[in-house]
Amino acid sequence: MAKRGGFPGGMPGNMNNMLKQAQRMQRQMEEQQKELEEKECTGTAGGGAVSITINGKKVMTRVEIDPDACDPEDVETLQDLVMLAYNDAAGKADEATEAIMGRLGGGLGLGGF
């Protein structure tokens, strides 16, 4: 009686399919990562007095501050607005990451991350 489970003569079709699927998934993940890195998210605070744009790596690429928000007697408020605007942008970047990675997981039958 022949033993089962070995791979004499090469990999069975099932294993080849699994490898191809893993390679396809790797390519998709690389594409999604690039899409995330290129995505920009803008957060605001103080009704738009402070606006911060970050990229997918959460690096600030632009800061805009309304001159009326620059009160030399109240620097703490401006500092808080900058922090809030960054956190708003970072939250949007996280949501974009979840949406993009969820698409990838859903396409693989994983139900999202």
C-alpha positions, -999 to 999 in steps of 0.1 A, spaced: 0 0 0 14 34 -9 21 60 17 1 92 15 13 127 24 46 127 7 55 148 -23 75 126 -46 78 141 -80 69 176 -70 42 196 -51 6 186 -55 -18 210 -73 -33 221 -40 1 232 -27 8 251 -60 -25 269 -57 -18 278 -21 16 293 -31 1 312 -60 -26 326 -37 1 336 -11 21 354 -38 -11 372 -51 -19 382 -15 17 395 -11 13 417 -42 -20 430 -31 -7 439 3 22 457 -13 -2 477 -35 -24 485 -5 6 497 15 17 520 -13 -19 533 -16 -19 541 21 15 558 20 3 581 -8 -30 589 9 -33 623 26 -56 631 55 -64 665 68 -76 672 103 -89 705 116 -96 722 149 -111 754 162 -136 755 134 -109 754 108 -85 778 126 -59 751 125 -55 725 97 -29 697 95 -24 673 66 -5 641 71 4 613 48 -2 576 53 29 573 74 14 599 97 41 624 88 29 660 87 30 674 52 12 707 57 2 730 86 -21 759 81 -29 783 109 -54 812 107 -36 844 118 -66 851 141 -57 820 161 -22 835 169 -29 853 202 5 860 219 -14 862 252 -28 827 247 -3 804 232 -17 773 250 -50 775 230 -30 774 197 -9 745 210 -41 726 219 -56 734 184 -25 720 167 -26 689 188 -63 684 181 -59 689 144 -31 664 142 -51 638 162 -81 644 139 -59 638 109 -44 607 125 -78 593 132 -88 597 96 -56 580 85 -65 551 108 -99 549 93 -85 548 58 -61 521 68 -89 500 82 -110 505 51 -82 496 27 -70 466 47 -106 455 52 -110 454 14 -79 432 12 -91 408 40 -126 407 26 -114 397 -8 -95 368 7 -125 355 26 -110 366 59 -139 389 68 -118 420 73 -93 428 100 
